[in-house]
């Protein structure tokens, strides 16, 4: 017979084991385990299982729970269930390992649906398609395919697997009684597989009572669909969903409001986002983060900081996401003073610049042109990952410090850190801007030796780099080895031919592109028109401009018009070039006028040149030293030396200085 003390201890332990995990620290759990060992209850599954449940639910003690479990001789069903379910979220590999151990020890006699649902979830997280399908077969063998929880998990598993959405559809159609969770899994699957219309159609079927009576969309349904509208960029449907939320009062849910705020922010509809924020009955950290991010994306760093201060005044300190959003706001608006202030505040509060926050600071300083500050933050990072390395390399490239970016690549290799595609893109861009063929070849060699040459984005960048370094043979070598080419690949080759004076080759590539039914974009036409301009192919240029406007229905931009004007002007067709300028659908810029006036001097049409300069003076369109120089040159050609002196005096009076030209000599060889 148990003594009163033993009964008290037993009751106390029973009470503790059924409390919420959040109430216990790691030390508390160790003390409870000590009591279980002292009383001998540890060997009893009815006591061990709830204790493991407590430990496994706490992120700080889940490893401790795993150690205890490994020392348990004969775990019962509830114990296996606890360990498999808890690890499915945090450590899916361990969850699958437990499942295999359970089956080998129990000869597949355990058919608990919650265990199978957890294992399928773990397979989904690991993208273990084959193992997931094997578990699905066991579900069918044990007759668990009628369990709603298992079916929902299977639908979610197949929806997240490439080319398996049809398996999800088949499962969904076979479910006798669908819940809104089932529908949400299916809609989420459609959206992840870029089938937004199918997801929206399923939502409409729910609204029209096509399924079980009383089935209605919930807040999760709306969050999924609104996020889908944000991703595909459909403002109209998003507004319609907002209207539905207002009518059904789902808009009062903070999760839905947060999704709507994010949706409107992405479309630059900041007023709608603010209105939603102000109407929220309760604002959590996510709500504040969303509205701060909205202002960050709309280049309003000051308002973002005001909201942060208001958030702190309301008793919320914010989290890492809040700080990243603030730094991002400074980066977007290039407000380095505010960025420095936030950085100083972080240091004052003892918040370390680790992980994403450190990367955000590097990005902010780089965007503001303060690359030295960015490098200092990078050097102070205790742990540097590939993201932080990519940020500083990209920062150097954006700030024009190309050799420094290439030097960082050497440091990365010394650190035994494997660069990724983003690293390579930054380095290729550095080589392109430098015109350094030897460095470019080295980067290309690294890409090939590390198996990155199958990446279409990297291949396109390499084509562009080789073309800018003057090596079209190597650019074509990369192009010809590509298993798949997109419009950017073809455009890179066409522009490459154009900038290297190979006009006819550019037109041949353009024709081959059209033959392969790749639709050209506006950049492609800049490339072919530039080729015609440099090669003097006036008739071809006219035809291509007509095809662009009337066949491809691409509205001409200033770059297209500039190519046409320069092409006609170079060919001496000055009147036609002038008429083209007058017919342009927008105001010509200074470069267009400069082309035309310069051509007038070359082809000795002084009268037209003088009239154009006079028109520019009347319109007050002189913008830089080049305008004064070109005007003085045409005056000199006409023998109007007083006007030449006047133009030069204006340059001095307005402190307009012409930068001396520079020459880049390529020392590299093929």
Buried (B, 14 or more C-beta within 10 A) or exposed (E): EEEEEEEEBBEEBEEBBEEEBEEBEEEBBEEBBEBBEEBEBBEEBEBBBBBBBBBBBBEEBBEBBBEBBEEBEEBBBBBBBBBBBBBBEEBBEBBBBBBEBBBEEEEEEBBBBBBBBBBBBBBBBBEBBEBBBEBBEBBEEBEBBEBBBBBBBBBBBBBBBEEBBEBBBEBBEEBEEBBBBBBBBBBBBBBBBEBBEBBBEBBEEBEEEEBBEEBEBBBBBBBBBBBBBBBEEBBEBBBBBBEBBEEBEBBBBBBBBBBBBBBBBBBEBBEBBBEBBEEBEEBEBBBBBBBBBBBBBBBBBEBBBEBBEEBEEEEBEBEBBBBBBBBBBBBBBEBBEBBBEBBEBBEEEEEEBBBBBBBBBBBBBBBBBBBEBBBEBBEEBEEBEBBBBBBBBBBBBBBEBBEBBBEBBEEBEEEEBEBBBBBBBBBBBBBBBBBBBEBBBBBBEBBEEEEBBEBBBBBBBBBBBBBBBBBBEBBBBBBEEBEEBBBBBBBBBBBBBBBBEBBEBBBEBBEEBBEEEBEBBBBBBBBBBBBBBBBEBBEBBBEBBEBBBEEBEBEBBBBBBBBBBBBBBBBBBBEBBBEBBEEBEEEBEBBBBBBBBBBBBBBEBBEBBBBBBEEBBEEEBBBBBBBBBBBBBBBBBBEBEEBBEBBBEBBEEEEBEEEEEEEEEEEBEE
